[in-house]
Amino acid sequence: MKKILIVDDTEDILEELSDILEMEGYQVSKADDAKKGFELINQETPDLIITDPFTRNIDGFSFLEQVKLSGKYVTIPVIILSTDSNNITKERAFTLNIEDYLQKPCGADSLIAAVQAVVG
């Protein structure tokens, strides 16, 4: 079973994404901020991270940089899920070698397709 970590500071989003992915057979861990997300990564390395680039405590981009620039976690694929449609934000995200950038609100079909494209 593939493990997915969702990092988002909106509880409703965490629950909705978790429900969708669990119904598809994925094992889901949730963190409501980047600091907790990094703690969960250290406990059990996920097969995929889905995160909002704007979270509490640690800026989401700083979280992504820690994940993508660390030797230990550099290979973990990341999908961004954000309300920000600004091209500068998207470009910054893709410079960190993310796999996909989805716009909130994101339908279940789009989310599942993006996840399946990355981890199967």
C-alpha positions in Angstrom: 0.0 0.0 0.0 1.4 3.4 -1.0 1.9 5.9 1.8 0.9 9.6 1.2 1.6 12.5 3.5 -0.8 15.5 3.2 0.4 18.8 4.7 -2.3 21.5 4.8 -3.3 23.9 7.5 -7.0 23.7 6.7 -8.7 20.8 8.6 -11.5 20.4 6.0 -9.0 20.0 3.2 -7.0 17.5 5.2 -10.1 15.4 5.9 -11.5 15.6 2.3 -8.2 14.7 0.7 -7.6 11.9 3.2 -11.1 10.4 2.6 -10.6 10.5 -1.2 -7.2 8.9 -1.1 -8.1 6.3 1.5 -11.1 5.2 -0.6 -8.6 4.6 -3.5 -6.6 2.4 -1.2 -3.8 4.7 -0.1 -2.4 4.9 3.4 -2.7 8.5 4.4 -0.9 10.6 7.1 -1.9 14.2 7.8 -0.1 17.2 9.2 -1.7 20.6 9.7 1.6 22.4 9.4 5.0 21.9 7.8 6.8 21.3 11.1 4.6 18.3 11.9 4.9 17.2 8.3 8.6 17.0 8.6 8.3 15.0 11.9 6.0 12.5 10.1 8.5 12.2 7.2 11.2 11.3 9.7 9.0 8.7 11.4 7.9 6.9 8.2 9.0 8.0 4.7 6.0 8.5 2.5 5.8 7.5 -1.2 4.3 10.9 -2.0 3.8 14.3 -0.3 0.8 16.5 -1.1 1.2 20.0 0.3 0.1 23.6 0.2 3.0 25.9 -0.2 1.6 28.3 2.3 1.2 26.7 5.8 1.6 27.7 9.4 4.9 27.7 11.4 7.3 27.0 8.5 6.6 28.5 5.1 5.5 25.7 2.8 8.3 26.6 0.4 10.8 26.3 3.2 9.3 22.9 3.9 9.7 21.9 0.3 13.2 23.1 0.2 14.1 21.0 3.3 12.6 17.9 1.7 13.9 18.4 -1.9 17.3 19.6 -0.9 18.0 17.0 1.7 20.0 14.1 0.6 17.7 11.7 2.5 14.3 12.8 1.1 15.2 14.2 -2.3 13.5 11.4 -4.1 10.1 11.8 -2.5 7.7 13.1 -5.1 5.7 16.2 -4.3 2.4 17.5 -5.6 1.4 21.0 -4.7 -2.2 21.8 -4.0 -2.8 25.6 -3.7 -5.3 28.3 -4.1 -2.6 30.5 -5.6 -2.7 30.6 -9.4 0.1 33.1 -9.7 2.7 31.9 -12.3 5.6 33.1 -10.2 4.4 30.8 -7.4 4.1 27.9 -9.8 7.5 28.6 -11.3 9.1 28.6 -7.8 7.4 25.3 -7.0 8.6 23.7 -10.2 12.2 24.8 -9.5 12.0 22.5 -6.5 11.3 19.6 -8.9 7.7 18.9 -7.9 5.7 16.5 -9.9 2.5 18.5 -10.3 0.7 21.7 -9.2 -3.0 21.5 -8.7 -5.4 24.4 -8.1 -7.7 24.4 -5.1 -10.5 23.5 -5.2 -9.4 20.3 -6.9 -11.9 17.7 -7.9 -11.5 14.1 -6.7 -10.9 12.9 -10.3 -8.1 15.4 -10.9 -6.5 14.5 -7.5 -6.6 10.8 -8.1 -5.3 11.1 -11.7 -2.3 13.2 -10.4 -1.6 10.8 -7.6 -1.8 7.7 -9.8 0.5 9.4 -12.4 3.1 9.8 -9.7 2.9 6.6 -7.5 0.4 4.4 -9.3 
